[in-house]
Structures are given as C-alpha cells and as structure tokens.
Amino acid sequence: MQTGPNNLITDVSGFVVGNASDDTIKSGCTVFTADTPFTAAVHVMGGAPGTRETDLLAPDKTVQQVDALVLSGGSAFGLDAASGVADMLRTQGRGFQVVDQNIPIVPAAILFDMLNGGDKNWQASPYNSLGRAALANAATTFDLGTAGAGTGATTANFKGGLGSASVVLPSGHTVGALVAVNALGDAVVPDTQNFWAAPWELNGEFGGYGPAKTYPADWPKTKLSEQNTTIAIVATDADLTQAQCTRMAVAAHDGMARALVPSHTPMDGDLVFAATTNTRPLKDPVNDPIYIGHAAATCLARAIARGVFMAGASAGDVLPVFKDQITTSNA
C-alpha cells in the first residue's frame, strides 16, 4: 500500500485545503473545497456535535453537492467561519442557483477549544474572518499539527492538532483523510511513545515507533468532558453516489476508534464528512466501495496520529506536545 505524493487529502486531485489560525485565542479553522461543487455526505457518531447544514447531506435531500466543508475551533462561535466562507464564495459567483441568486452550500462542524489557554475575551467572534482567510489560503499543500482547526486542539495527555494522510488503492482510486484531533481520549497508549494507530502507519509518518508491547488493563485516561470533539473529512476520486459517500463516512469512523481511546463518547461530537470528485469510475461496483471504505478508515487513523505527532508547542499551552516527550525520553 502506498500513499499519494504528499500524503495529504489533497492527493485526491481537484480538492484544496486552506488553514487560518489566531495564536492569541489559540484557535482556527480549516476549509476544504474545490473549483466546482462536489458530492458530500456526513455521519455523526459522537454525542455532542456542533454542526451547520448537515441535514441537507442526507441522500434523500434536494441538494446533492456542496461548495466547501469547514472544520473549526471555537465551539458554537466557530460556526461563523462557514458564514465567512459562504460570503466569499458568493462574491465569486459560487453556490446553488435559485432564480438570480447564488446560495453557497457550506456545511461545517466545530470542536470545543475554549479552555486551552488562549484569550477568548473577544468582543466580536473572529471566526468569520478566519473562514475568509482559510478559503483565501486554499492550496494543494498545507500545514499539519498546530494549524487551522487543530490550532488549539487537545487530547487526554497531549496537544492535538490537524492531521492528514492518503493512500492509492490497487484499483487506481485515491483516498485521503483530514482531521482536527480534539479528543476526550488519547491517541497515544498510556505510559508509552506508541500511537494506537501504529498498526496502520506507512513510511514512519508519525515517528515509526511501532505498536506498544503491552496495553493497559485499566480504564483509559480522559480529559475534562466539556473540551472535546474530533471532526474529520475523508475524500476520494471514485464515482460514488451520495448514499455511497455516506457509507464511506460510516466506515471511516472505524479509523477514529482505532486511533483514539475512548472515542465516540457522549461528550465528544465526533463527526466525519465524506466527499468525492466523481472523476474515476468504479471498476468493480461491489468490491471497490468496500475497499474505499476500508481505506478511508485506515487513512483517518493515520491522520489522527499525524495530527498529534506534528503538534508544536506555544506559549500558554495547557498540555505538552508529543514530540517533547520523545525528546525527553531519548535524552
């Protein structure tokens, strides 16, 4: 199994990603988009989601395609990032046309990063501007770790972050994942330097430390229950219907469960969007979607580990970064 050329979700040709961050508030947002509308779906497994326009992504709804997807920090305030993106897209003539009006379709999901040491004493929400900035920054390459929606993310033991990964299947289809890791649980096996996602690692992409030799029998450590949610996007170039995209999002949640312990709790808003450019036909209509779903799960597990692995330290952090533990333990 091999990754795409950049090991990013944008290895799925046609998609771009933009980040914007505010280091003072320790938060930010990430925009996923394309030059033309694309098929998208969603599946929510967490018990405390924060979303915008996700109902319209059901296969029975009128609108089958979207103009962008937004992942943001800021809890409910962060939903305003999608408004900034929609405003900017409208000026570009993008959107679902109703008579002489264009209505950009921009579903979004948010995570809670309000207690991470940043200054949240704003007079007006900064997220509309952050959404605009992230869209303006959209490109085929982008930063991971302490960037975009992962800027202020945390897990039980370490800072979280923005992660991404990709894989090219034997069928020729490309699958990728993008995730802001802000989990109640942990991505690292307690008292080790081993990621839960290690069995699926490719090319040492999150340190090459391998699986843990032993696993804890005790209950897993968690952080304060109100500071959570891991939000993700999985994407492909396969020609999928919106219903098949929904199944891809469902399958991708397996990757979240492999990489975060615990996951999908009542206090997490764990959510996965799925998207496709519909540019590469299915060679096998029965088996190809099965392997695409499996690839989405493995890519998401890897992306979660990469997000935590790539996180960087900044002033006022309430948690250490993973790389500092490795530096200390190897000193």
N, C-alpha and C positions, 0 to 999 in steps of 0.2 A: 504494500500500500504506500502511495506517495502523496505528498502534499502538493498543492498548487505552487506556482513560482514564488509567491510572497508569504505563503502560509497565512493568508488573511481571507476574510469573507469576500473581499473584492477580487479574489481569483475567479469568482463567478463573473464572467465578462458581462459588462453592462451596468453593474452596480458600483456605487461610490459611497464613501463614508466620510463624514466631517465631524470634528470634535470642537468644542469650545469649553473653556474652564475659567473659573474665578477662584484664584488661590486664597483670596481673603475670606470668602464664605466657604471654601473647601467643597465646592460642588461644580457641576457642569452638566452638559448634555451631549448626546451623540445623535447624528442624523444619518439615516440610511436611505438612499434614493437612487434614481436612475433618470435618464433623459426622457423617458416615456413612462406612462402608467404601467404598473406591473401587478400580477396576481399575488394576493396575500391572504393569509389566514392567521388564526390565533388559537391557542389553547392555554387555559389558566388552571394551574394545579394548587397554587398557594391559597391560604385562607384569608389574606388581607391585601387584595390587589388594589392598585390605583391606576385607572385607565381612562382613555378618551377614544371614542369612535370604534370600540372593539366589537360592538354588537353587529355592525354592518359587515363584518368579516365572516359571518356565518354563510355557508354555501347557499342558503335559500334567500339571501338578501339581494336587492336590486343591483347594488354596486359590487362588481367583482374585482376591480383593480383599484390601486391606491397610487398616490404621488410620492409619498415618503412615509417612513416609520421613524418615530422618535423615542429614544430612551433618555430619561432624565433623572437627575437627583432632585432634591427639594420637596419631597412628599407632594401634597396636593398643589403646592405652589409651582412645582416643576411642570405641571400640565400646560402651563402658559408657554412653555418652549414650543409646543406644537402650534400655538397661535402665531408665534413669530415666523415659524417655517411656512405656515399656510399663507400669511400675509405676503411673504417674499415670493412664494411660488405664484400667487395670484398676479403680482406685478409682471411676472414672466409669461403670463397667459396660460399657466398650467391649471388643471382642475377639471372636474366633472361639469360638462356644459349643460346649463338649464336656460334655454332661450338665449339671451345675450349675456348671461353671467357665468363665470368660471368659479367653481367651488372646489378648491384643492382638498383632497381626501388625505388626511394626515393622522392616522391612529397613533397613539402614544401610550407609554407605560412609565411609571415613576417608581423610585425607590426612596426609602427614608434614610437621609444622611444629615438630619438636623442636629444631632448631638455628637458631632465628630471633632469638635474643637474649633470649627470655623465661626466667624462672626455673622450670625444670622439676623442681626438687628437692622434689616433694611426697611426703608420707608415705602418702597415700591418693589415688587418682585423683579429680580434681574433676569428671569428665565426667558421672557420674550426676546430680549436682546441676545441672550446666549443661543437661543434657537436660530435666530437670524445668522449669527456668527458661525455656528456649526454648519449650516447649509452653505454659506459662502466658502467654507474651508473644505467642502466635499471633494475627495480625490480617491485614487485607487490605492494610495498608501496613507497610513495614519498611525498615530502613536498608540501604544498599549500601556497598561499599568495605570498610573495616576494621571488619567486623561479623560476628557469627555465625561460621560455619565459615571465613570468609575473614579473620578477625582477624589471624592470623599467617602468612597465605599469602604466597608469593614467586614470582617468575619469574626468568628469567636476569638481567635488568637492573634490574627494579623490583619494589616490593612488589606482590603480587597482591591479591585481595580477593573479596568477594561481589558478583556481578552478576546482573541480571535484565532481561528485555525481553519484549515481547509484540507480537502482530500480529493484526488481524482480517481474515480472508480474504473474498473476494467471496462465498463460499458462506454466510457468516454465522458460520462457526466461528471461535473464538478459540484461539490457540496461544500459549504462553508458555514461557520458559526461566528457570531458576535455576541458578547455578553458583558453586562455590568454586574460584577460579583459583590453582593452586599448581604451575605447570608447570616441567618441566625446561627447556623452551624459552622463547620470548619472545612477547609479544602485540604488541610494537612493532617495526617494521622498524628494524634497527640504524642508529645514527647519524642518525635522523630523529625527528620527532614524529608519525609516521603509523602508525596501527594496521593490522595485517594485515587486520583485519575491515572496513576503511574502505569497500569497495565496497557493503557491505550496511547502512551506517549510515542511520538515519532521524532527521530533525529535529535534527541536531547533537548526538545523545545522548552521544557521547564526544568532544566538542570540535569536530567539524566540520572537522578538519584535512585530510580527503581522503586519497586513496591517495598512496603515495610516487611520486615522479617516476622514480626508479631503484631497482633492487633489487639486493642484494648477490649476487655470484657465489661468494663464499667460503662455507665451511661455517658454519652458524649457531652463534652462541654459546649455550652451555648452562651451567647451574649444576651444583653438585655432585650426582652421580647419586642420592644417597640422600635427597634433600629434596623429593620431588615428589608429583604426582598431582592431576589436575583432575577433580572429581566434580560431576555435574550432574543436574538433573531437567527434563524437558520435559513439558508438560501441555496438555490440550485439553478441550473440552466435547463433542467428537464422539463418537458412539456407536460405539466400537471394541471388538472382542474383545481378549482378552489377546494373541492372536497378532498382531493388527494393531498393538497397543501396542508389541509387541516390534519390529516393523518400523519404527515411529516412532522408537524408541530407536536402532536401527541407522542410520537416515537422519540423525539428529541428530549423530552422530559426524562427519559431513561438516563441520558447523559448527565443531567443535573443530579439525579440520585446517585450516580456512580462517583461524582466528584465532590459532593457536599454532604456532610453527615452532621445532623439530620438535614433533610430537605423537605419542601412542600408542607411546612408546618402551618398550624393555624395563624401564626404570627408573621409568616412570610407571604408576600404577594407574588410568588414565583409564576412566571409567565413566559411563554415562547411564541413569538411571531414566526411565521414561515413565509417565504417569498420565492418567486421564480420568474425568470425572464421568458420561459416557454420557448426557448430557442433551439433546444436539442431534443428531437423526437425520442420516444421510448422504443428501444429495440425489442424488449420483452414486456408487454403491458402488465403481466402478472408479477414477474420477479424483480424488474427494475425498481418499482416503488418500494419493495421490501428492503432492498439494499440501500436505496436512497434514505429511507427512514433510519436504518442502522447507521449509515454514515453520518446523518445529522446528529444522532446520539453520541457517537464517538467524537465527532468534531466539537460538540458542545462541552463534553467532559474535558477535552484537551484545552479548549478556550478558557474554561473556568480556571484551570491550573495555571495557564499562562497569565491570566489577569492578576492573580495573586503573586506569581513569580516575578512579574515585571513591575510591581508597585514600587514607588520611590518614596523616601521619607521627606517630610516637610515640617516646618515649624508648627508647633501646637498639636501634633498628632496625638491621638489618644491610644494608639496601638503601634507596635513595632512593625517593620516590613520584613517579609520572609527572608530577603537577601541578607539582612543584618544578622539574622540567626545563623545563617550559613557561614558568614564571615567570622562570627564569634566562635562558632563550634570548630572551625578549621584553623583558628589562630594558634 
